[in-house]
Amino acid sequence: MGLPEQRPGVGRRVAAVVLVVYLALLFYALGAGLLESLLNYPMWRDMGAGMSNADFTATRRDHLGLIFPLLVIPVALRFPPTVFLLVRRPAFVPRWAVLVAFACQVVGWLSSFAIQIPIQTALTDHGYSDALFARLIVTDFWLRVLPSVLEAAVGVFLLWRVAARLA
C-alpha cells in the first residue's frame, strides 16, 4: 500500500531531492564498486603473485586510504537517503522498491564487515594469499556485486517511473 499523494510544498520537494541524491549515489557507487570488484581485485591478485610480501603489503598500505573517498564514503552516504525514503518517499515510488534497495544495502554492509574487511585486513597485514583473494572475489561477487546490480535495476525502474510522470 503506497502513501497518499503528497500535497505540494516543502515535504514533497524534500522527498524529490532525496530521491535524486539517492539515485546519484546509487549509480556512482555501482560504477565505482564494479571497478573495484571486476578490475582491482583481480589486478591485486595478479600483481601480488609476482611481488615480494614486503612490497605487496607496503603497496596495499599506500593505497588503502584511497578507497575511502572514492567508494566507502559514497556507499555509506547512500544509506541515510534510503532510510529517509522508507519513511517519506514520493507517492509514485513503491514501498517494495525502497525495501529491496534497503535489503541490498544491508546484505552488502553485513558482507563487508563479516567477510570482505577481515580478508582485506589479513591481506594487508600478512601479505599475499591466493586462497584469500579467491574467497574475496567469490564472496564479493555473490554478496556485494549481485545485490548492487539488483539495487541498480530498482534504480532504473524508479527513473522509468519519473520519466513516465514527466511524459
C-alpha positions as CSV (number, residue, x, y, z in Angstrom):
1,M,0.0,0.0,0.0
2,G,1.5,3.3,-1.1
3,L,1.5,6.6,0.7
4,P,-1.2,9.0,-0.5
5,E,-0.2,11.7,-2.9
6,Q,1.8,14.3,-1.0
7,R,0.5,17.8,-1.1
8,P,2.7,20.4,-2.9
9,G,5.1,22.0,-0.6
10,V,8.4,21.6,1.2
11,G,7.9,17.9,2.2
12,R,7.2,16.9,-1.4
13,R,10.2,18.8,-2.7
14,V,12.5,17.3,0.0
15,A,11.4,13.8,-0.9
16,A,12.1,14.5,-4.6
17,V,15.6,15.9,-3.8
18,V,16.3,12.9,-1.5
19,L,15.3,10.6,-4.3
20,V,17.6,12.4,-6.8
21,V,20.5,12.2,-4.2
22,Y,19.8,8.5,-3.6
23,L,19.9,7.8,-7.4
24,A,23.0,9.8,-8.0
25,L,24.8,8.0,-5.2
26,L,23.4,4.6,-6.3
27,F,24.8,4.8,-9.8
28,Y,28.1,6.4,-8.8
29,A,28.6,3.6,-6.2
30,L,27.6,1.0,-8.7
31,G,30.3,2.1,-11.1
32,A,33.0,2.5,-8.5
33,G,32.1,-0.8,-6.9
34,L,32.1,-2.7,-10.2
35,L,35.5,-1.1,-11.0
36,E,36.8,-2.3,-7.6
37,S,35.3,-5.7,-7.9
38,L,35.9,-6.6,-11.5
39,L,39.2,-4.7,-12.1
40,N,41.1,-4.0,-8.9
41,Y,40.6,-7.3,-7.0
42,P,41.8,-9.4,-10.0
43,M,44.7,-6.9,-10.6
44,W,45.8,-7.1,-6.9
45,R,45.6,-10.9,-7.2
46,D,47.8,-11.0,-10.3
47,M,50.2,-8.3,-9.1
48,G,50.6,-9.7,-5.7
49,A,51.6,-13.1,-7.0
50,G,54.7,-11.5,-8.6
51,M,55.8,-9.3,-5.7
52,S,57.6,-9.9,-2.5
53,N,55.4,-9.9,0.6
54,A,57.1,-6.8,1.9
55,D,56.4,-4.9,-1.4
56,F,52.9,-6.2,-1.6
57,T,51.9,-5.1,2.0
58,A,53.6,-1.8,1.5
59,T,51.8,-1.1,-1.7
60,R,48.5,-2.1,-0.2
61,R,49.1,0.2,2.8
62,D,49.9,3.1,0.4
63,H,46.7,2.6,-1.5
64,L,44.4,1.8,1.4
65,G,43.3,5.4,2.1
66,L,42.3,6.0,-1.5
67,I,39.3,3.6,-1.3
68,F,37.5,5.6,1.4
69,P,36.8,8.8,-0.5
70,L,36.3,7.0,-3.8
71,L,34.0,4.2,-2.7
72,V,33.4,3.7,1.0
73,I,32.1,7.2,1.7
74,P,29.7,7.4,-1.3
75,V,28.4,4.0,-0.5
76,A,27.9,5.0,3.2
77,L,26.2,8.3,2.1
78,R,23.6,6.3,0.2
79,F,22.2,4.7,3.4
80,P,20.6,7.8,5.0
81,P,18.6,8.7,1.9
82,T,17.4,5.1,1.6
83,V,16.2,5.2,5.2
84,F,14.5,8.6,4.6
85,L,12.7,7.1,1.5
86,L,11.4,4.2,3.6
87,V,9.7,6.8,5.8
88,R,8.8,9.6,3.3
89,R,9.0,8.8,-0.3
90,P,7.4,10.4,-3.3
91,A,3.9,8.8,-3.9
92,F,5.0,7.2,-7.2
93,V,7.8,5.3,-5.5
94,P,6.5,1.9,-4.4
95,R,7.4,0.9,-0.9
96,W,8.6,-2.5,-2.2
97,A,11.3,-0.8,-4.3
98,V,12.8,1.0,-1.3
99,L,12.6,-2.2,0.7
100,V,14.5,-4.0,-2.0
101,A,17.1,-1.2,-2.1
102,F,17.4,-1.2,1.7
103,A,17.8,-5.0,1.8
104,C,20.5,-5.0,-0.9
105,Q,22.5,-2.4,1.1
106,V,22.2,-4.4,4.3
107,V,23.4,-7.5,2.6
108,G,26.4,-5.6,1.2
109,W,27.3,-4.0,4.6
110,L,27.0,-7.2,6.5
111,S,29.1,-9.0,3.9
112,S,31.7,-6.2,4.1
113,F,32.0,-6.3,7.8
114,A,31.8,-10.0,8.3
115,I,33.8,-11.3,5.2
116,Q,35.5,-8.7,3.0
117,I,37.0,-6.4,5.5
118,P,38.6,-9.2,7.5
119,I,40.0,-10.6,4.3
120,Q,41.3,-7.2,3.2
121,T,42.9,-6.7,6.6
122,A,44.6,-10.1,6.5
123,L,46.0,-9.4,3.0
124,T,47.4,-6.0,4.1
125,D,48.8,-7.2,7.5
126,H,50.1,-10.7,6.4
127,G,50.7,-10.4,2.7
128,Y,49.6,-12.1,-0.5
129,S,47.4,-15.2,-0.3
130,D,45.9,-16.7,-3.4
131,A,43.3,-18.5,-1.3
132,L,42.2,-15.3,0.4
133,F,41.9,-13.5,-3.0
134,A,39.8,-16.3,-4.3
135,R,37.5,-16.1,-1.3
136,L,37.4,-12.3,-1.6
137,I,36.5,-12.3,-5.3
138,V,33.8,-15.0,-5.0
139,T,32.1,-13.6,-1.8
140,D,32.3,-10.1,-3.2
141,F,30.5,-11.2,-6.4
142,W,27.7,-13.0,-4.6
143,L,27.2,-10.7,-1.6
144,R,28.0,-7.3,-2.9
145,V,28.1,-7.2,-6.7
146,L,24.8,-9.0,-7.4
147,P,22.9,-7.1,-4.7
148,S,24.3,-3.8,-6.1
149,V,23.2,-4.8,-9.6
150,L,19.7,-5.7,-8.3
151,E,19.5,-2.3,-6.5
152,A,20.6,-0.6,-9.7
153,A,17.8,-2.4,-11.5
154,V,15.4,-0.9,-8.9
155,G,17.0,2.5,-9.6
156,V,16.4,2.2,-13.3
157,F,12.8,1.2,-12.5
158,L,12.4,4.4,-10.4
159,L,13.9,6.5,-13.2
160,W,11.4,5.0,-15.5
161,R,8.6,6.0,-13.1
162,V,10.0,9.5,-13.0
163,A,10.1,9.6,-16.8
164,A,6.6,8.3,-17.1
165,R,5.3,11.1,-14.8
166,L,7.1,13.6,-17.0
167,A,5.7,12.2,-20.3
